[in-house]
Structures are given as C-alpha cells and as structure tokens.
C-alpha cells in the first residue's frame, strides 16, 4: 500500500490494483494500527474494491481488524449503479449501540451513600453473559415478530417506557422496512430468550457522572455538571449474529451470478436492488429493531432500580447504533444520490438542521456517544456541519489486544480490586470476562475523541466517568 500523511490526523491510502476509490483513515500517530499484527488498513483498501463504492473507503480513529470490513469502517455504495450491500460492513452484532440516560435530580454527592445499593440492584436486574436470560418473557413468536417490526415502539406500547424514549432514539425507535420473513427459524429461536439482556465481551451497563462540560449544547441534551447518568452498550444478541451468518452464506453463493469477485470472502456482498441484497437489508432492519427494544428494556430495568433506592427518574438523552447499513441521500460529485452507507463500529453524526433529528435537537446536531472501556471515561459529542465520511465518526476506544492477550496480561480479581480502589464498583459474572475487557486492551478513548474532533467529524460536548459497572 502507498500511504500519504495528509495531516496529523488523516492518512490517504492511494488507489492501486482493483481499488475503485482511495482509502481515508482518520488516525493520529498514536492511534495508528500496528501493521505487524493488525491488518485493518489492508481491509480499508479491500473495501475500496466493492462494486458501486463512492468517494472513499473510510476508517475512524478507533479502527482495528474486523470481519471483512475493519471495525471503525465506513463505506457507501451507489444504489442505482448496482452498488452492493455487504453483511461484513455491518458486523455480527447488528445495531449494537449505546443508550445514555440522565438522572433528573441526582448528583455525585447524593448517590455516594447509595451507590452500592444501586449496583447490587443492577446486578440482580440485568441478565447478561453468553447464555439465556432476559428482562421480557415473550408470549410466543407473535410478540417477537412485533419487536422485529416495531422495535422500541412496541416495547413502549406494552408499557416498557415513555414517549420521550422514542423521541430521543435514532429513527424514532424503529428502523423502517424490516422484513421478519428474511429471518431464519434459528435466528428467531436465538432471539426469543434474550430480549432485554446485556451480552458479554465489551458490552456493559455503567453508572456514570458528568465530569466535564465542553459545550453549552449539553444543556439542550439534558446534561449538567456532576449529574448521575446510566450508559448501556449492547446490541441484537444471538439473533443479529445468526442473521449475519445466514446472509453471508447466501451472498457467497450468489456473487458469481452477478459477476462479483472480492479480495476477501468475508466481504461477500450482493447488489442492494437484487433479492439477496433486499433480503439482507430487511433482516438487518429487523435485527436493528430487536437491538433498540433490547436497550429500551434494559433502560427500564435501570429505572426501576434507581426508583427502588430513591435515586429518582432517568430521562433518555439519546440512543444510537454503530453497526448498521442505511439507505441515505448524499451529495457526491455534485449529484444528490441514494447510497447504501455501511457503518461498522462507526456512529452516524448528523449535522445541525438535518431532517432526521428530533425537533428539539435539530438546531444543535445529533448526539454521538463514544464509550470508553471499564474504568475509563466516556464522551458525548455532537455532529457538525460538513462532517466527512457521510456524517460518521468513531464508536468507542477500539481494541489493541485480543481477548486472549488481555486475559494473559491481567488477572480479573486484581483488576476488580484496582477499580474498586479508584472508587468504581464492579459487578461482573466471571474473572476472565473482566480480564478480557481490561482498559489496557483498548486505545486511549480521549485520544480517539480528540482525533475525531480535530478531523472535523464531530465536536466534544461532555465527558463522563464511571462510578460503577455491570459486565457480562
């Protein structure tokens, strides 16, 4: 690869071979992947070969090696020019995302004497880990079908939330054009027993406090200094994983009939307007709605815990996904065209005035949630005018160690004790699970956020630090 440093936070991967567009990586030197062990920049170049891809194949500041696409990868294909959709450009955890809730009347000082009670309550109330367990026991497949079609809207309709939860959720709580008929029986089976569960790995529920405000727009989003918040990071669980698996297999078989070849079989794809492409997008939207409902239910579980210990009400600040492909209108080379925008480990960051934003947030831009890892800060940002990469930015800190490497470098019990010594109450399900998610296994989230801001992708609004964490 020929790489040109265009600025301290922007690299250009020059077109060569079968690349249809260049690659652009928004990374500072300290965030640059180690090319000896991480092939994510090669993946950026591979994505640039996809049929219909426009403008550039992008990498966000938290970029690291993934399945097909890098995690932290963004690419758009032109729908009306046989542009493709690739499940690898969304990932296995479809609609994985972040939900931030803020306590109306609770600050750092007032929670101090009840924090352990809150964490004990959350420990009991939040099903998590790789196995079965859920907040909502569904009454048959009909209820699951409604979740796949209507997401958080159905959850609220059934009494699990309030209207504000929909107003402050991306897409109003549900992605349009979901098609449950494209979801396999195996995926439905896996999804039935996990509605309202946290999952394992880097998923978490954290009690946080607003540590610093950078921008007055924080007030419009419902945040103030020292305010207690709850951040939830999870997705579509086994249902989304199975949908990805199923449709990758379908597309692998179909590519030759469309004359498509890719440099990596993990980039299996099909034209958006062909049956395989439409089928995947319909199933993906169904999984996205499952993910929205999942976070909605976990948010409700947190509300009940806070109410039970006198912690007051929790209002939704925003809920946004970072693993989706969406059909969007963008200007490319002076033309307004329909694009299939893949964001894998990347968050949409719409600018002020965008029609897709809630009316009360439209003047300010879209909230962007970038969580850290256990024991580190998380950030709220906002979309800015002229943001690149189809209005996208980072989704988190980004791994630098595999889970195996992390587990070898630190003991879970010792990590828990160190976090507790720093005032962070930890509730996990296994020592190994804690070790795998050690802060040292990730990039510096503050550097990721600063690079996002300097590259013109988004603007910092607030910094949040953890008081307690629930891990799978």
C-alpha positions in Angstrom: 0.0 0.0 0.0 1.1 3.6 -0.7 0.1 5.8 2.2 0.3 9.6 2.3 0.0 11.6 5.5 -2.3 14.4 4.6 -2.4 15.9 8.1 -1.5 14.7 11.7 -4.9 13.0 11.9 -5.6 11.9 8.3 -3.9 9.3 6.1 -4.7 8.6 2.5 -4.3 5.1 1.0 -3.7 5.7 -2.6 -5.7 3.8 -5.3 -3.9 0.8 -6.7 -4.9 -2.6 -8.1 -8.6 -3.2 -8.0 -9.4 -0.3 -5.7 -12.2 1.9 -7.2 -11.7 4.7 -4.7 -8.9 5.7 -2.3 -8.9 4.9 1.4 -9.0 7.6 4.1 -8.1 6.9 7.7 -8.7 9.5 10.4 -5.9 8.4 12.7 -3.2 10.2 14.7 0.2 8.5 15.0 -0.6 7.2 18.5 -3.8 5.6 17.1 -2.2 4.0 14.0 -2.8 0.3 14.0 0.3 -1.9 14.4 0.6 -3.3 10.8 2.6 -6.3 12.1 -0.5 -7.7 13.9 -3.4 -5.6 12.7 -4.5 -5.7 9.0 -7.2 -3.1 9.3 -5.7 -0.7 6.8 -5.4 -3.6 4.3 -9.1 -4.1 5.0 -9.8 -0.4 4.2 -8.1 -1.0 0.8 -10.1 -4.2 0.2 -13.4 -2.4 0.9 -12.4 0.1 -1.7 -12.8 -2.6 -4.4 -16.6 -3.2 -3.7 -18.9 -2.6 -6.7 -20.6 0.8 -6.6 -18.4 2.2 -3.8 -18.1 6.0 -4.0 -15.8 8.7 -2.8 -13.6 6.7 -0.4 -13.3 3.8 2.0 -13.0 5.3 5.4 -11.5 4.3 8.8 -12.5 6.0 12.0 -9.9 6.9 14.8 -10.7 3.7 16.7 -10.1 1.4 13.6 -9.0 -2.2 14.2 -9.1 -5.5 12.5 -12.6 -7.0 11.9 -14.6 -9.4 9.8 -14.3 -8.3 6.2 -14.6 -4.6 7.0 -12.4 -3.1 9.7 -14.2 -2.2 12.9 -14.4 1.5 12.6 -15.0 1.2 8.8 -17.4 3.4 6.7 -18.2 2.9 3.0 -21.1 3.9 0.8 -22.2 2.3 -2.5 -24.5 3.9 -5.1 -27.8 2.1 -5.1 -28.8 2.8 -8.7 -25.4 1.8 -10.1 -25.5 -1.8 -8.9 -23.9 -0.8 -5.6 -23.7 -3.7 -3.1 -24.5 -4.3 0.5 -22.1 -6.4 2.5 -23.0 -8.0 5.9 -19.4 -7.7 6.8 -19.9 -3.9 6.6 -22.3 -4.1 9.5 -20.9 -7.0 11.5 -22.4 -9.8 13.6 -23.8 -7.6 16.3 -26.3 -5.8 14.2 -27.5 -2.5 15.7 -25.1 -2.7 18.6 -25.2 0.7 20.1 -25.2 3.0 23.1 -28.0 4.5 25.2 -27.5 7.3 27.7 -29.9 8.2 30.4 -29.6 11.1 32.9 -31.0 11.3 36.4 -33.2 14.4 36.8 -32.3 15.1 40.5 -29.3 13.0 41.4 -25.7 14.2 41.5 -22.4 12.7 42.6 -22.7 13.7 46.2 -26.3 12.4 46.7 -25.5 8.9 45.2 -22.4 8.3 47.3 -24.2 6.7 50.2 -26.5 4.5 48.0 -24.1 3.6 45.1 -23.5 0.0 46.3 -27.3 -0.5 46.7 -27.8 0.7 43.2 -25.1 -1.6 41.9 -26.4 -4.6 43.8 -29.9 -3.8 42.4 -28.5 -3.6 38.8 -26.5 -6.8 39.4 -29.8 -8.6 40.1 -31.9 -6.8 37.5 -29.7 -7.1 34.4 -29.4 -10.5 32.7 -26.1 -10.8 30.9 -23.4 -13.1 29.5 -23.4 -15.5 26.7 -26.3 -17.7 27.9 -30.0 -17.2 28.0 -31.8 -14.7 30.2 -33.9 -11.7 29.6 -36.0 -8.9 31.1 -39.1 -9.7 28.9 -40.5 -13.2 28.6 -42.3 -13.2 25.3 -45.6 -14.9 24.8 -44.8 -16.7 21.6 -43.4 -15.8 18.2 -46.1 -13.2 17.6 -44.6 -10.8 20.2 -41.1 -11.4 18.7 -42.5 -10.5 15.3 -43.8 -7.2 16.7 -40.4 -6.4 18.2 -38.7 -7.2 14.8 -41.2 -4.8 13.1 -41.6 -2.0 15.6 -38.6 -2.1 18.0 -38.7 0.2 20.9 -42.2 1.5 19.8 -43.7 -1.9 20.6 -41.9 -2.0 23.9 -43.3 1.4 24.9 -46.7 0.4 23.6 -46.6 -2.5 26.1 -45.7 -0.2 28.9 -41.9 -0.5 28.9 -41.1 3.2 28.6 -42.4 6.6 27.7 -42.9 8.7 24.6 -39.6 10.6 25.2 -37.8 7.3 24.8 -38.9 7.2 21.2 -38.4 10.9 20.5 -34.7 10.7 21.7 -34.0 7.4 19.9 -32.4 7.2 16.4 -35.2 6.5 13.8 -37.8 7.1 16.5 -37.2 3.7 18.0 -37.6 1.6 14.9 -35.9 1.1 11.5 -38.3 1.1 8.6 -38.6 -1.7 6.0 -37.9 -4.6 8.4 -38.8 -7.9 6.9 -39.1 -10.7 9.5 -39.7 -13.2 6.7 -36.0 -12.9 5.9 -35.1 -14.0 9.5 -34.3 -17.7 9.8 -36.0 -20.0 12.3 -32.6 -20.5 14.0 -32.2 -16.7 14.4 -35.8 -16.4 15.9 -35.0 -19.2 18.3 -31.9 -17.5 19.5 -33.7 -14.2 19.9 -36.7 -15.4 21.8 -34.8 -16.0 25.0 -32.7 -12.8 25.1 -35.0 -9.8 24.8 -33.7 -7.4 27.4 -30.2 -8.8 28.1 -26.7 -7.3 28.1 -24.5 -9.8 26.4 -20.8 -10.3 27.1 -17.5 -9.0 25.8 -17.3 -5.2 25.6 -21.0 -4.8 26.5 -21.8 -3.1 29.7 -24.2 -1.0 31.8 -22.4 1.8 33.7 -23.5 4.3 36.3 -21.5 7.4 35.4 -21.3 11.0 36.4 -20.8 14.1 34.2 -17.3 15.1 34.9 -16.8 17.9 32.5 -18.9 20.1 30.1 -17.2 21.4 27.0 -20.1 22.9 25.1 -23.3 24.7 26.1 -25.3 22.4 23.9 -25.1 19.9 26.8 -28.0 21.7 28.5 -30.2 21.2 25.5 -29.4 17.5 25.7 -30.3 17.3 29.3 -26.9 17.2 31.0 -25.3 19.3 33.8 -22.1 19.0 35.8 -21.9 16.3 38.4 -25.2 14.7 37.2 -25.5 10.9 37.6 -26.1 9.0 34.3 -26.6 5.5 33.1 -24.9 4.3 29.9 -25.9 1.0 28.2 -23.9 -0.7 25.5 -25.4 -3.8 23.8 -27.0 -5.0 20.6 -29.1 -7.6 18.9 -27.5 -10.6 20.7 -27.7 -14.1 19.1 -30.5 -13.1 16.7 -28.3 -10.5 15.0 -25.3 -12.8 14.9 -27.3 -15.6 13.2 -28.8 -13.2 10.7 -25.3 -12.1 9.7 -24.1 -15.7 9.4 -27.1 -16.8 7.3 -26.9 -13.9 4.8 -23.1 -14.1 4.4 -23.6 -17.7 3.3 -26.4 -16.7 0.9 -24.3 -13.9 -0.7 -21.3 -16.1 -1.0 -23.3 -18.4 -3.3 -24.9 -15.6 -5.2 -21.9 -13.4 -6.1 -20.8 -15.4 -9.1 -24.2 -14.9 -10.7 -23.7 -11.2 -10.6 -20.1 -11.3 -11.8 -18.8 -10.1 -8.5 -15.4 -11.1 -7.0 -13.9 -9.8 -3.8 -10.4 -9.9 -2.4 -11.6 -11.4 0.9 -14.5 -13.9 1.1 -15.6 -12.1 4.3 -16.6 -9.2 2.0 -19.4 -11.4 0.5 -22.0 -9.0 -1.0 -24.9 -8.6 -3.4 -26.4 -5.6 -5.2 -28.8 -3.7 -3.0 -31.6 -3.9 -5.5 -31.3 -7.7 -6.1 -33.2 -10.3 -4.0 -30.2 -11.2 -1.8 -29.5 -7.5 -1.1 -33.1 -6.6 -0.3 -33.4 -9.8 1.8 -30.4 -8.9 3.9 -31.5 -5.3 4.5 -34.9 -6.5 5.6 -33.5 -9.0 8.0 -30.9 -6.4 9.2 -33.6 -3.9 9.9 -35.5 -6.5 11.9 -32.4 -7.2 14.0 -31.9 -3.4 14.4 -35.4 -3.1 15.9 -34.6 -6.0 18.2 -31.4 -4.2 19.4 -33.4 -1.0 20.0 -36.0 -2.9 22.0 -33.2 -4.6 23.9 -31.7 -1.4 25.1 -35.1 0.0 25.8 -35.9 -2.8 28.2 -32.5 -2.6 29.9 -33.1 1.2 30.4 -36.4 0.4 32.0 -34.7 -2.1 34.3 -32.3 0.6 35.4 -35.1 3.0 36.0 -36.8 0.5 38.3 -33.6 0.0 40.3 -33.0 3.7 40.7 -36.6 4.3 41.8 -36.3 1.5 44.4 -33.3 3.0 46.1 -34.5 6.6 46.0 -32.4 7.5 43.0 -35.1 9.4 41.1 -36.1 9.3 37.5 -33.9 8.6 34.5 -34.6 10.5 31.2 -33.2 9.3 27.9 -30.6 11.6 26.4 -30.1 9.6 23.2 -29.9 6.1 21.8 -27.7 5.5 18.7 -26.5 2.4 16.9 -23.0 1.9 15.5 -23.4 -1.3 13.4 -25.9 -0.6 10.5 -26.2 -0.1 6.8 -28.7 2.6 5.9 -30.1 3.9 2.6 -29.4 7.7 2.7 -29.3 10.6 0.3 -25.9 12.3 0.0 -24.2 14.6 -2.5 -21.4 13.0 -4.4 -19.5 14.9 -7.1 -22.3 17.5 -7.3 -25.1 14.9 -7.5 -27.6 14.1 -4.8 -27.8 10.3 -5.0 -29.1 7.4 -3.0 -26.4 5.5 -1.1 -26.2 2.4 1.0 -24.0 3.6 3.8 -22.2 0.9 5.8 -21.1 1.9 9.3 -19.4 -0.9 11.2 -18.1 0.3 14.6 -18.9 3.8 13.5 -21.6 6.2 14.7 -23.8 8.4 12.5 -23.1 12.1 13.4 -25.7 14.2 11.6 -25.2 18.0 11.4 -27.4 20.7 12.8 -30.6 21.2 10.8 -30.8 17.6 9.5 -34.4 16.4 8.9 -33.7 13.0 10.6 -33.0 14.7 14.0 -35.6 15.1 16.8 -37.1 18.6 16.6 -35.7 19.7 19.9 -32.2 18.6 18.9 -32.3 19.7 15.3 -30.7 23.1 15.9 -27.7 21.5 17.6 -26.8 18.3 15.7 -27.0 14.7 16.6 -25.7 13.4 19.9 -22.8 11.0 19.4 -22.0 8.5 22.2 -18.4 7.2 22.4 -17.9 4.9 25.4 -14.6 4.1 26.9 -13.8 0.7 28.4 -14.0 -0.4 32.0 -12.6 2.3 34.3 -12.1 5.0 31.7 -14.1 8.0 30.6 -16.9 8.0 28.0 -17.9 11.0 25.8 -20.9 12.8 24.4 -20.2 14.6 21.1 -22.4 16.2 18.5 -22.5 16.2 14.7 -21.0 19.2 12.9 -21.7 20.9 9.5 -19.6 19.4 6.7 -18.7 16.2 8.6 -16.9 13.8 6.4 -17.4 10.1 5.8 -21.1 10.6 5.2 -21.5 12.2 8.6 -19.8 9.5 10.6 -17.4 9.2 13.5 -15.9 6.7 16.0 -17.9 4.4 18.2 -15.5 3.6 21.1 -11.9 3.2 22.1 -11.0 0.3 19.8 -9.2 -2.8 20.8 -5.4 -3.1 20.6 -5.2 -6.6 22.3 -7.2 -9.7 21.6 -9.3 -11.0 24.5 -6.8 -13.9 24.9 -3.9 -11.4 25.1 -5.7 -9.3 27.6 -6.6 -12.3 29.8 -2.9 -13.3 29.9 -1.7 -9.9 30.9 -4.0 -9.2 33.9 -6.0 -11.1 36.5 -9.7 -10.3 36.7 -9.7 -10.3 40.5 -6.8 -7.9 40.7 -8.4 -5.6 38.1 -11.6 -5.6 40.1 -9.7 -4.6 43.2 -7.8 -1.8 41.4 -11.0 -0.4 40.0 -12.7 -0.5 43.4 -9.6 1.3 44.9 -10.4 4.1 42.4 -14.0 4.3 43.6 -15.5 2.2 40.7 -17.9 -0.5 41.9 -17.7 -3.6 39.7 -20.3 -6.3 39.2 -19.1 -9.0 36.8 -20.0 -12.6 36.0 -16.5 -14.1 35.7 -12.9 -13.1 36.5 -11.8 -14.0 32.9 -14.6 -11.8 31.4 -13.3 -8.9 33.4 -9.7 -9.5 32.4 -10.6 -9.7 28.7 -12.0 -6.2 28.9 -9.2 -4.5 30.8 -8.6 -0.9 29.9 -5.1 -1.8 28.7 -6.7 -3.9 25.9 -8.0 -0.7 24.3 -6.8 2.5 22.7 -7.0 5.7 24.7 -10.6 6.9 24.3 -9.6 10.5 24.9 -7.2 10.4 22.0 -9.9 8.8 19.8 -12.3 11.6 20.7 -9.7 14.4 20.2 -8.8 13.0 16.8 -12.5 12.8 15.8 -12.8 16.5 16.7 -9.6 17.6 15.0 -10.5 15.7 11.9 -13.8 17.6 11.8 -16.0 14.6 12.3 -17.8 15.7 15.5 -17.4 18.1 18.4 -17.0 17.3 22.1 -19.9 18.2 24.4 -19.3 16.3 27.7 -17.0 13.8 29.5 -18.5 11.2 31.8 -16.6 9.0 34.2 -17.7 5.7 35.8 -18.9 5.2 39.3 -20.0 1.6 38.8 -20.0 -1.0 36.0 -22.1 -4.1 35.3 -20.3 -6.6 33.0 -21.3 -9.8 31.3 
